[in-house]
């Protein structure tokens, strides 16, 4: 039996979370050294969510390398038909 389209989980809709749960915020504060056991779990300070933008640098570098490679590859390609 198939799954109704409205019930499917779409990866495109699963964007990066911008809000941490209380436990995640406490763990983040522990990593930074801003948490002590005497503090209460209410009124926690805000923690920033590190946003990661992937792919832009690599795509630009690949484009730059891609421009250089076809020019270098064109010379052997021209020489290949001459061998026949």
HUUR-V996039 format. One record per run of one state. SS is the DSSP state (H for helix, E for strand, L for the rest). FROM is the first residue (numbers start at 1). LEN is the number of residues. If there is no record, write none. Layout:
# HUUR-V996039
SS/FROM/LEN + SS/FROM/LEN
This chain:
# HUUR-V996039
L/1/4 + H/5/3 + L/8/14 + H/22/11 + L/33/23 + H/56/28 + L/84/1
